[in-house]
């Protein structure tokens, strides 16, 4: 998926995925969809477009971003993980699991954190998922990681999607992302090489088999 803010809700795989999700949701009070993929694969863009496409078809939808479950920078520093921010151990996987179980149980007003990239921290209770929401789209790097504790999440999803992009395309998008956020070019290249791309390889090489793959912006099954 690209990241254009002007992209149509029906562009690329969005329309086809929306139809697949609504078919899976037929007759269910709630359907939970996972969208996994490496950094800069387009997860948040796709999730937002899918939610819009689903709502235009008459169903309610909400997005739950995994990034809200980042440990704070102070905790990462205490644990010696500041240089690996965004890797699997820098997330509260257990907290995400608890939130997903509450979402699956359709508890009223499940408040979830949302990561604010401009401040590089998560804002607590920044989004509320109501009991009436029909489709909840969860997006994040490690949702399909086939190792503990992440594999416990798999049974909480009704439909799973994995985004894949060539590593050189991910690197290009990551460089553009860090430039937008004001990171100096040499520092950005170093961060991408030592952190972002290793995290991308974890996702691409250690995720379980999804229900649907989106490869280079095209549905592959």
C-alpha positions as CSV (number, residue, x, y, z in Angstrom):
1,X,0.0,0.0,0.0
2,X,1.1,3.5,-0.7
3,X,0.6,6.3,1.8
4,X,-1.2,9.0,-0.2
5,X,-3.8,10.8,1.8
6,X,-5.8,11.2,-1.4
7,X,-6.0,7.5,-2.2
8,X,-9.5,6.3,-3.0
9,X,-11.1,3.9,-0.5
10,X,-11.6,1.5,-3.5
11,X,-8.0,1.8,-4.8
12,X,-5.7,-1.2,-4.9
13,X,-6.7,-4.0,-2.7
14,X,-9.0,-2.0,-0.5
15,X,-12.3,-2.8,-2.2
16,X,-11.6,-6.5,-2.5
17,X,-10.4,-6.7,1.1
18,X,-13.5,-4.8,2.3
19,X,-15.7,-7.3,0.6
20,X,-13.8,-10.2,2.1
21,X,-14.1,-8.8,5.5
22,X,-17.8,-8.1,5.2
23,X,-18.4,-11.7,3.9
24,X,-16.5,-13.0,7.0
25,X,-18.5,-10.6,9.2
26,X,-21.9,-11.7,7.9
27,X,-24.1,-12.9,10.8
28,X,-21.5,-12.0,13.4
29,X,-22.0,-9.3,16.0
30,X,-18.2,-8.5,15.8
31,X,-15.4,-9.4,13.5
32,X,-11.7,-8.7,14.4
33,X,-9.3,-8.4,11.5
34,X,-5.5,-8.4,11.8
35,X,-3.3,-6.4,9.4
36,X,0.3,-7.2,9.9
37,X,3.4,-6.2,8.0
38,X,6.9,-4.7,8.3
39,X,7.6,-1.0,9.1
40,X,6.4,1.3,6.3
41,X,4.5,-1.4,4.5
42,X,1.3,0.7,4.6
43,X,-0.6,-0.9,7.5
44,X,-2.1,2.2,9.0
45,X,-3.0,3.6,5.6
46,X,-4.7,0.3,4.6
47,X,-6.5,0.0,8.0
48,X,-7.9,3.6,7.7
49,X,-9.0,3.0,4.1
50,X,-10.6,-0.3,5.0
51,X,-12.6,1.3,7.8
52,X,-13.8,4.0,5.5
53,X,-14.8,1.4,2.8
54,X,-16.6,-0.8,5.3
55,X,-18.5,2.1,6.7
56,X,-19.6,3.2,3.2
57,X,-21.1,-0.2,2.8
58,X,-23.2,0.3,5.9
59,X,-21.2,-1.5,8.7
60,X,-19.4,0.2,11.5
61,X,-15.7,-0.1,11.8
62,X,-12.8,1.0,14.1
63,X,-9.0,0.8,14.0
64,X,-6.9,-0.5,16.9
65,X,-3.2,0.3,16.3
66,X,-0.7,-2.0,18.0
67,X,1.8,0.9,18.2
68,X,-0.1,2.3,21.2
69,X,1.3,-0.6,23.2
70,X,4.9,0.6,22.8
71,X,6.7,0.8,26.1
72,X,7.6,4.3,27.1
73,X,11.2,5.5,26.2
74,X,12.0,5.7,29.9
75,X,11.3,2.0,30.3
76,X,13.2,1.1,27.1
77,X,16.2,3.0,28.5
78,X,16.0,1.1,31.8
79,X,15.9,-2.2,30.0
80,X,18.7,-1.4,27.5
81,X,16.3,-1.4,24.6
82,X,16.3,2.2,23.5
83,X,18.4,1.4,20.4
84,X,15.9,-1.4,19.4
85,X,12.6,0.6,19.7
86,X,10.0,-1.0,17.6
87,X,11.4,-4.6,18.0
88,X,9.2,-7.3,19.6
89,X,10.4,-6.9,23.2
90,X,9.7,-3.1,23.2
91,X,5.9,-3.7,23.1
92,X,3.5,-4.7,25.9
93,X,2.2,-7.8,24.1
94,X,0.3,-9.0,27.2
95,X,-1.5,-5.6,27.5
96,X,-2.4,-5.9,23.8
97,X,-3.8,-9.4,24.4
98,X,-5.9,-8.2,27.3
99,X,-7.3,-5.3,25.2
100,X,-8.1,-7.7,22.3
101,X,-9.9,-10.1,24.6
102,X,-12.0,-7.3,25.8
103,X,-12.7,-6.2,22.3
104,X,-13.7,-9.8,21.3
105,X,-16.0,-9.9,24.3
106,X,-17.6,-6.7,23.1
107,X,-17.2,-5.0,26.4
108,X,-18.6,-1.4,26.3
109,X,-16.2,1.4,25.7
110,X,-12.9,-0.4,25.5
111,X,-10.3,2.5,25.7
112,X,-7.0,1.8,23.9
113,X,-3.8,3.8,23.6
114,X,-2.6,5.4,20.4
115,X,1.0,6.1,19.5
116,X,1.7,9.7,18.6
117,X,4.8,9.7,16.3
118,X,5.2,13.5,16.6
119,X,5.9,13.0,20.3
120,X,7.3,9.5,20.1
121,X,5.0,8.3,22.9
122,X,1.7,6.5,23.4
123,X,-1.3,8.5,24.5
124,X,-3.4,6.5,27.0
125,X,-7.1,5.9,26.4
126,X,-6.9,7.9,23.2
127,X,-9.4,5.9,21.3
128,X,-12.6,4.1,22.4
129,X,-14.1,1.0,20.7
130,X,-17.8,0.7,21.5
131,X,-19.7,-2.5,21.9
132,X,-21.7,-1.6,18.8
133,X,-18.7,-1.6,16.4
134,X,-19.1,-4.4,14.0
135,X,-15.6,-4.6,12.5
136,X,-12.4,-3.9,14.5
137,X,-9.3,-3.7,12.4
138,X,-6.1,-4.3,14.3
139,X,-2.9,-3.2,12.6
140,X,0.7,-3.7,13.7
141,X,4.0,-5.3,12.9
142,X,3.9,-8.4,15.0
143,X,0.3,-9.5,15.1
144,X,1.1,-12.7,13.2
145,X,4.5,-13.4,14.8
146,X,4.7,-17.2,15.3
147,X,6.5,-17.2,18.6
148,X,5.6,-16.5,22.2
149,X,4.0,-14.4,23.5
150,X,2.7,-13.1,20.1
151,X,1.3,-16.4,18.8
152,X,-1.4,-16.2,21.6
153,X,-3.0,-13.4,19.6
154,X,-3.7,-15.5,16.6
155,X,-6.9,-17.1,17.9
156,X,-8.3,-13.6,18.7
157,X,-8.5,-12.7,15.0
158,X,-11.3,-13.8,12.6
159,X,-9.3,-12.8,9.5
160,X,-5.6,-12.1,9.0
161,X,-3.8,-10.1,6.4
162,X,0.0,-9.8,5.8
163,X,1.4,-6.9,3.8
164,X,4.7,-7.6,2.0
165,X,6.9,-5.1,0.1
166,X,10.5,-5.4,-1.3
167,X,13.1,-4.4,1.3
168,X,14.4,-1.6,-1.0
169,X,10.9,-0.1,-1.2
170,X,10.6,-0.3,2.6
171,X,13.9,1.4,3.0
172,X,12.8,4.2,0.6
173,X,9.6,4.8,2.5
174,X,11.4,4.7,5.9
175,X,13.9,7.3,4.7
176,X,11.0,9.5,3.6
177,X,9.2,9.0,6.9
178,X,12.1,10.0,9.0
179,X,12.8,13.0,6.8
180,X,9.2,14.1,7.5
181,X,9.8,13.8,11.2
182,X,12.9,15.9,11.0
183,X,15.6,13.3,11.6
184,X,19.0,14.2,10.1
185,X,19.7,12.1,7.0
186,X,22.8,10.3,8.3
187,X,21.1,9.5,11.6
188,X,18.0,8.2,9.8
189,X,20.1,5.9,7.6
190,X,21.8,4.5,10.6
191,X,18.5,3.9,12.4
192,X,17.0,2.3,9.4
193,X,20.0,0.0,8.9
194,X,20.3,-1.1,12.6
195,X,16.7,-1.0,13.7
196,X,13.9,-0.6,11.1
197,X,15.2,-3.1,8.6
198,X,16.0,-5.8,11.2
199,X,12.5,-5.4,12.5
200,X,11.2,-5.7,8.9
201,X,13.0,-9.0,8.5
202,X,11.5,-10.3,11.7
203,X,8.1,-9.7,10.4
204,X,8.7,-11.1,6.9
205,X,10.6,-14.2,8.1
206,X,8.9,-15.1,11.3
207,X,5.2,-14.4,10.8
208,X,2.7,-17.2,10.5
209,X,0.7,-17.9,7.4
210,X,-2.0,-15.3,6.9
211,X,-5.5,-15.8,5.4
212,X,-4.7,-13.1,2.8
213,X,-1.4,-11.7,1.5
214,X,-1.0,-8.3,-0.1
215,X,2.2,-8.3,-2.0
216,X,3.4,-5.1,-3.6
217,X,-0.1,-3.6,-3.2
218,X,-1.8,-6.6,-4.9
219,X,-3.9,-9.4,-3.3
220,X,-2.0,-12.6,-3.6
221,X,-4.5,-14.9,-2.0
